Amino acid sequence: MPEGHSVHRIARQFGRHFVGRHVSASSPQGRFADGAAILDGRTMSDARAVGKQMFLEFDDAVWLRVHLGIYGAWDFAGDVRGDPTTRAANGRMGQTGMRGASDDDAAAAPTTVVGAHEESLASIGAPRRTRLRMAEQETESAVDDLALEGFPPDPIGAVRVRLLTDSAVADLRGPTACEVLDAAGVQQVIDRLGPDPLIDDAEAGEDRMLARIRRRRVPIGLLLMDQSVVSGIGNVYRAEILFRARLDPHALGADLPEEVIRGLWRDWRYLLGVGVDTGQMLTMDGLDEEARRLALRNRADRHWVYKREGLPCRLCGTHIVMELAAARKLYHCPSCQV
């Protein structure tokens, strides 16, 4: 399931290529025909992400809410381009923005990052016709013969919603939620969500997360995945944030010291910013040059505990444990996280 950084990056694509433009909406699959008819012919005026939810605003305060869930993805095609806020290395997006990173680090970075669910989006420079899939995994490929095929390209597969401008198209497949809302309905959804570090005021969001954790006698490993407590954290970030804090995932939220909870918020705020800017969930920082290069090349060298069950902890050598918590895989070090 896409974590918060992916949804914020998708919102950026809509902000770059759709906001301010007249949009034709349709439902090639047919399951969203009524909703598409409401959106059709309107101008998109805003695109925002809150945690794992995305909201697209159109004329007259009409909104499209999308939650991708496990299987959802947006496919963009046409004159689309990569995120200009992400520094490019040799024409491709590399990991930068980590503590201590510099422009020289970016220039020396590998040209791509390989890893399921984390493959970086190619930076393609000037806009050109291309296909770009954005879910938890971002992949881009130029379509050299698109001009011969015509624009827009035919829908591929079961497209729930197609949003089309004169130069770009976005196709939505397999979402968990897809609905048209008014402003009040959008606010009701947002009110049920915990704070998002990229949306909420930093101090106010920190206080909200603190209050919601301290009143729950629930393991912190479950609370961090509860979107009503804090927005955007998924399985990868949950495991890594807890390890970075050396925190037992079974510790009850109500028992945690205030400074520990505030530290979790601040680390999530930092990691989310890095993820949005780079498209990668590199959760290890303070790396030397060689370790950084390894981490950029392969997810196996990018995380402290995620997907490392049975392997020795990078710090103490104890084997990393994987267990099921609320039907989700939870990774942790039984020695470091006590």
ROLOKOL-620193 format. One record per residue (C-alpha): x negated, y, z negated; residue in one letter; residue number from 0. Coordinates in nm, 3 decimals. Each point is the difference from the previous one (the first is absolute). Layout:
N
PT        px        py        pz   code   pos
PT         X         Y         Z      a   NUM
...
This chain:
338
PT        px        py        pz   code   pos
PT     0.000     0.000     0.000      m     0
PT    -0.141     0.343     0.088      p     1
PT    -0.137     0.186    -0.300      e     2
PT     0.036     0.373    -0.054      g     3
PT    -0.293     0.113     0.210      h     4
PT     0.137    -0.173     0.312      s     5
PT     0.340     0.169    -0.025      v     6
PT    -0.158     0.341    -0.048      h     7
PT    -0.210    -0.060     0.311      r     8
PT     0.310    -0.095     0.201      i     9
PT     0.171     0.319    -0.117      a    10
PT    -0.303     0.192     0.129      r    11
PT     0.047    -0.155     0.343      q    12
PT     0.360     0.120     0.007      f    13
PT    -0.107     0.343    -0.120      g    14
PT    -0.257     0.020     0.278      r    15
PT     0.203    -0.135     0.293      h    16
PT     0.370     0.039    -0.082      f    17
PT     0.068     0.283    -0.245      v    18
PT     0.125     0.306     0.187      g    19
PT     0.098    -0.205     0.304      r    20
PT     0.333    -0.102     0.147      h    21
PT     0.050    -0.372    -0.065      v    22
PT     0.208    -0.258     0.183      s    23
PT     0.102    -0.283    -0.230      a    24
PT     0.123    -0.346     0.094      s    25
PT     0.021    -0.352    -0.140      s    26
PT    -0.119    -0.243     0.269      p    27
PT     0.077    -0.289    -0.236      q    28
PT     0.348     0.137    -0.062      g    29
PT    -0.002    -0.037    -0.379      r    30
PT    -0.039     0.374    -0.060      f    31
PT     0.213     0.134     0.284      a    32
PT     0.224     0.215    -0.221      d    33
PT    -0.292     0.154    -0.185      g    34
PT    -0.191     0.064     0.321      a    35
PT     0.304     0.179     0.145      a    36
PT    -0.005     0.241    -0.296      i    37
PT    -0.371     0.077     0.050      l    38
PT     0.003     0.016     0.380      d    39
PT    -0.065     0.344     0.147      g    40
PT    -0.116     0.159    -0.324      r    41
PT    -0.335     0.166    -0.072      t    42
PT    -0.220    -0.157    -0.264      m    43
PT    -0.086     0.260    -0.262      s    44
PT    -0.196    -0.191    -0.264      d    45
PT    -0.172    -0.330    -0.073      a    46
PT    -0.095    -0.098    -0.350      r    47
PT    -0.100    -0.306    -0.198      a    48
PT     0.074    -0.069    -0.365      v    49
PT    -0.173    -0.315    -0.111      g    50
PT     0.104    -0.277     0.238      k    51
PT     0.305     0.191     0.129      q    52
PT    -0.001     0.231     0.302      m    53
PT     0.249     0.274     0.078      f    54
PT     0.040     0.168     0.341      l    55
PT     0.210     0.317     0.002      e    56
PT     0.199     0.121     0.302      f    57
PT     0.225     0.299     0.075      d    58
PT     0.279     0.076    -0.247      d    59
PT    -0.176    -0.179    -0.288      a    60
PT     0.054    -0.346     0.150      v    61
PT    -0.263    -0.247    -0.116      w    62
PT    -0.123    -0.343     0.105      l    63
PT    -0.130    -0.208    -0.294      r    64
PT    -0.228    -0.294     0.077      v    65
PT    -0.153    -0.256    -0.232      h    66
PT    -0.221    -0.237     0.201      l    67
PT    -0.004    -0.281    -0.254      g    68
PT    -0.204    -0.309     0.079      i    69
PT     0.070    -0.030     0.373      y    70
PT     0.062     0.356     0.117      g    71
PT    -0.225     0.197     0.234      a    72
PT     0.006     0.311     0.216      w    73
PT    -0.144    -0.021     0.352      d    74
PT    -0.095     0.330     0.162      f    75
PT    -0.067     0.042     0.371      a    76
PT    -0.069     0.285     0.238      g    77
PT    -0.222     0.301    -0.060      d    78
PT    -0.090    -0.093    -0.356      v    79
PT    -0.329     0.031    -0.178      r    80
PT    -0.172    -0.098    -0.319      g    81
PT     0.000     0.198    -0.321      d    82
PT    -0.221     0.311     0.045      p    83
PT    -0.050     0.028    -0.376      t    84
PT    -0.197    -0.324     0.006      t    85
PT    -0.361     0.049     0.088      r    86
PT    -0.115    -0.199     0.301      a    87
PT    -0.325    -0.191     0.027      a    88
PT    -0.118    -0.077     0.353      n    89
PT     0.353     0.058     0.125      g    90
PT     0.156    -0.241    -0.247      r    91
PT     0.139     0.052    -0.347      m    92
PT    -0.239    -0.096    -0.276      g    93
PT     0.035     0.014    -0.378      q    94
PT    -0.081     0.343    -0.138      t    95
PT     0.132     0.211    -0.277      g    96
PT    -0.126    -0.226    -0.277      m    97
PT    -0.179     0.152    -0.296      r    98
PT    -0.344     0.103     0.113      g    99
PT     0.079    -0.044     0.370      a   100
PT    -0.138     0.252     0.246      s   101
PT     0.016     0.076     0.370      d   102
PT    -0.324    -0.194     0.036      d   103
PT     0.172    -0.303    -0.153      d   104
PT     0.274     0.031     0.261      a   105
PT    -0.246     0.022     0.284      a   106
PT    -0.176    -0.314    -0.121      a   107
PT     0.320    -0.197    -0.061      a   108
PT     0.093    -0.305     0.205      p   109
PT     0.231     0.062     0.292      t   110
PT     0.293    -0.195    -0.134      t   111
PT     0.130    -0.181    -0.304      v   112
PT     0.132    -0.355     0.022      v   113
PT     0.246    -0.149    -0.247      g   114
PT     0.358    -0.120     0.002      a   115
PT     0.239     0.275    -0.107      h   116
PT    -0.281     0.256    -0.006      e   117
PT    -0.136     0.034     0.351      e   118
PT    -0.079     0.363     0.064      s   119
PT     0.172     0.200     0.271      l   120
PT    -0.226     0.093     0.289      a   121
PT    -0.056     0.371     0.038      s   122
PT     0.074     0.060     0.367      i   123
PT    -0.085     0.369     0.025      g   124
PT     0.208     0.203     0.241      a   125
PT     0.361    -0.118     0.038      p   126
PT     0.048    -0.267     0.263      r   127
PT     0.262    -0.261     0.062      r   128
PT    -0.051    -0.282    -0.240      t   129
PT     0.176    -0.253    -0.217      r   130
PT    -0.038     0.027    -0.375      l   131
PT     0.149    -0.236    -0.259      r   132
PT     0.027     0.132    -0.353      m   133
PT     0.099    -0.222    -0.288      a   134
PT    -0.242    -0.127    -0.264      e   135
PT    -0.229    -0.073     0.293      q   136
PT    -0.070     0.276     0.248      e   137
PT    -0.109    -0.095     0.350      t   138
PT    -0.041     0.213     0.309      e   139
PT    -0.062    -0.080     0.364      s   140
PT    -0.011     0.217     0.306      a   141
PT     0.243    -0.092     0.275      v   142
PT    -0.184     0.097     0.314      d   143
PT     0.280    -0.103     0.237      d   144
PT     0.281     0.162    -0.197      l   145
PT     0.037     0.266     0.267      a   146
PT     0.079    -0.274     0.250      l   147
PT     0.245    -0.164    -0.236      e   148
PT     0.175     0.329    -0.071      g   149
PT     0.087     0.176    -0.321      f   150
PT     0.154    -0.089    -0.231      p   151
PT    -0.105    -0.365    -0.002      p   152
PT     0.274    -0.261    -0.034      d   153
PT     0.080    -0.105    -0.359      p   154
PT    -0.178    -0.316    -0.106      i   155
PT     0.175    -0.235    -0.238      g   156
PT     0.280     0.083    -0.242      a   157
PT    -0.029     0.379    -0.027      v   158
PT     0.236     0.129    -0.268      r   159
PT    -0.054     0.369     0.080      v   160
PT    -0.171     0.177     0.286      r   161
PT    -0.089     0.370    -0.040      l   162
PT    -0.107     0.164     0.325      l   163
PT    -0.138     0.342     0.096      t   164
PT    -0.128     0.115     0.337      d   165
PT    -0.348    -0.133    -0.080      s   166
PT     0.020    -0.256    -0.281      a   167
PT     0.217    -0.287    -0.115      v   168
PT     0.027    -0.175    -0.336      a   169
PT     0.158    -0.346    -0.030      d   170
PT     0.102    -0.142    -0.337      l   171
PT     0.013    -0.376    -0.053      r   172
PT     0.097    -0.214    -0.297      g   173
PT     0.056     0.259    -0.275      p   174
PT     0.146    -0.091    -0.338      t   175
PT     0.201     0.326     0.000      a   176
PT     0.103     0.231     0.282      c   177
PT     0.285     0.244    -0.057      e   178
PT     0.123     0.351     0.073      v   179
PT     0.044     0.216    -0.310      l   180
PT     0.090     0.357    -0.086      d   181
PT    -0.221     0.213    -0.224      a   182
PT     0.180    -0.113    -0.314      a   183
PT    -0.047    -0.364     0.091      g   184
PT    -0.371     0.053     0.057      v   185
PT    -0.035     0.167    -0.337      q   186
PT     0.178    -0.289    -0.170      q   187
PT    -0.255    -0.243     0.146      v   188
PT    -0.293     0.221    -0.101      i   189
PT     0.136     0.044    -0.352      d   190
PT    -0.016    -0.377    -0.048      r   191
PT    -0.368    -0.008     0.093      l   192
PT    -0.298     0.055    -0.224      g   193
PT    -0.247     0.280     0.071      p   194
PT    -0.211     0.001     0.315      d   195
PT    -0.342     0.166    -0.046      p   196
PT     0.016     0.158     0.346      l   197
PT     0.347     0.147    -0.053      i   198
PT     0.038     0.076    -0.369      d   199
PT    -0.188     0.263    -0.196      d   200
PT    -0.305    -0.180    -0.141      a   201
PT     0.065     0.081    -0.365      e   202
PT     0.377    -0.045     0.016      a   203
PT    -0.039    -0.332     0.182      g   204
PT    -0.251    -0.119    -0.253      e   205
PT     0.237     0.085    -0.285      d   206
PT     0.290    -0.181     0.171      r   207
PT    -0.204    -0.315     0.054      m   208
PT    -0.124     0.013    -0.359      l   209
PT     0.353     0.028    -0.140      a   210
PT     0.134    -0.284     0.216      r   211
PT    -0.279    -0.238    -0.095      i   212
PT    -0.010     0.079    -0.371      r   213
PT     0.367    -0.085    -0.049      r   214
PT    -0.022    -0.345     0.161      r   215
PT    -0.114    -0.317    -0.175      r   216
PT    -0.087    -0.149     0.339      v   217
PT    -0.346    -0.108     0.123      p   218
PT    -0.183     0.283     0.171      i   219
PT    -0.067    -0.234     0.294      g   220
PT     0.374     0.001     0.068      l   221
PT     0.059     0.366    -0.083      l   222
PT    -0.247     0.123     0.261      l   223
PT     0.197    -0.186     0.267      m   224
PT     0.332     0.145    -0.122      d   225
PT     0.080     0.284     0.242      q   226
PT     0.217     0.169    -0.263      s   227
PT    -0.310     0.037    -0.220      v   228
PT    -0.250     0.120     0.259      v   229
PT     0.036     0.014     0.378      s   230
PT    -0.207    -0.168     0.266      g   231
PT    -0.207    -0.259    -0.185      i   232
PT     0.004    -0.348     0.153      g   233
PT    -0.186    -0.322    -0.061      n   234
PT    -0.343     0.118     0.114      v   235
PT    -0.005     0.328    -0.187      y   236
PT     0.157    -0.158    -0.310      r   237
PT    -0.278    -0.257    -0.034      a   238
PT    -0.277     0.248     0.075      e   239
PT     0.123     0.283    -0.223      i   240
PT     0.032    -0.237    -0.295      l   241
PT    -0.349    -0.134     0.053      f   242
PT    -0.148     0.347     0.039      r   243
PT     0.156     0.081    -0.339      a   244
PT    -0.124    -0.335    -0.145      r   245
PT     0.360    -0.047    -0.111      l   246
PT     0.171    -0.330    -0.077      d   247
PT     0.299    -0.025     0.238      p   248
PT     0.198    -0.171    -0.280      h   249
PT    -0.035     0.294    -0.241      a   250
PT     0.340     0.151    -0.079      l   251
PT     0.060     0.352     0.125      g   252
PT     0.135     0.114    -0.337      a   253
PT    -0.323    -0.108    -0.170      d   254
PT    -0.241     0.184     0.228      l   255
PT    -0.177     0.314    -0.124      p   256
PT     0.108     0.321     0.167      e   257
PT    -0.345     0.066     0.145      e   258
PT    -0.003    -0.341     0.169      v   259
PT     0.331     0.066     0.176      i   260
PT    -0.110     0.347     0.106      r   261
PT    -0.316    -0.156     0.139      g   262
PT     0.206    -0.243     0.210      l   263
PT     0.193     0.290     0.155      w   264
PT    -0.315     0.195     0.080      r   265
PT    -0.168    -0.300     0.158      d   266
PT     0.311    -0.074     0.209      w   267
PT     0.006     0.363     0.110      r   268
PT    -0.364    -0.027     0.108      y   269
PT     0.034    -0.336     0.178      l   270
PT     0.322     0.103     0.176      l   271
PT    -0.169     0.310     0.136      g   272
PT    -0.289    -0.207     0.133      v   273
PT     0.239    -0.251     0.156      g   274
PT     0.205     0.268     0.175      v   275
PT    -0.306     0.177     0.135      d   276
PT    -0.175    -0.313     0.124      t   277
PT     0.266    -0.263     0.058      g   278
PT    -0.198    -0.244    -0.212      q   279
PT     0.037    -0.141    -0.349      m   280
PT    -0.365     0.011    -0.098      l   281
PT     0.023    -0.005    -0.378      t   282
PT    -0.370    -0.034    -0.081      m   283
PT    -0.199     0.321    -0.027      d   284
PT    -0.343     0.089    -0.129      g   285
PT    -0.142    -0.250     0.250      l   286
PT    -0.353     0.013     0.133      d   287
PT    -0.048     0.035     0.375      e   288
PT    -0.014    -0.371     0.079      e   289
PT     0.297    -0.087    -0.220      a   290
PT     0.199     0.278     0.163      r   291
PT    -0.078    -0.137     0.345      r   292
PT     0.111    -0.348    -0.102      l   293
PT     0.321     0.133    -0.150      a   294
PT     0.078     0.194     0.315      l   295
PT    -0.043    -0.307     0.217      r   296
PT     0.198    -0.256    -0.193      n   297
PT     0.282     0.000    -0.254      r   298
PT    -0.176    -0.280    -0.188      a   299
PT    -0.258     0.260    -0.104      d   300
PT     0.249     0.280    -0.058      r   301
PT     0.188    -0.092    -0.317      h   302
PT    -0.081    -0.090    -0.359      w   303
PT     0.257    -0.276    -0.056      v   304
PT     0.269     0.000     0.271      y   305
PT     0.000    -0.328     0.199      k   306
PT    -0.309    -0.117    -0.190      r   307
PT     0.153    -0.281    -0.206      e   308
PT    -0.257    -0.265    -0.093      g   309
PT    -0.292     0.230     0.088      l   310
PT    -0.233     0.145    -0.265      p   311
PT     0.082     0.344    -0.137      c   312
PT    -0.229     0.258     0.153      r   313
PT    -0.086     0.126    -0.349      l   314
PT    -0.005    -0.295    -0.241      c   315
PT    -0.001    -0.313     0.215      g   316
PT     0.321    -0.147    -0.146      t   317
PT     0.227    -0.149     0.267      h   318
PT     0.281     0.228     0.109      i   319
PT     0.345    -0.133    -0.088      v   320
PT     0.313     0.012     0.215      m   321
PT     0.341    -0.055    -0.159      e   322
PT     0.359     0.070     0.093      l   323
PT     0.169     0.293    -0.171      a   324
PT     0.360     0.069     0.104      a   325
PT    -0.064    -0.213     0.311      a   326
PT    -0.297     0.215     0.109      r   327
PT    -0.366    -0.099    -0.010      k   328
PT    -0.193     0.170    -0.278      l   329
PT    -0.381     0.000     0.007      y   330
PT    -0.218     0.084    -0.299      h   331
PT    -0.323    -0.082    -0.186      c   332
PT     0.077    -0.176    -0.330      p   333
PT    -0.325     0.127    -0.153      s   334
PT    -0.026     0.361     0.115      c   335
PT     0.372     0.076    -0.036      q   336
PT     0.060    -0.054    -0.370      v   337
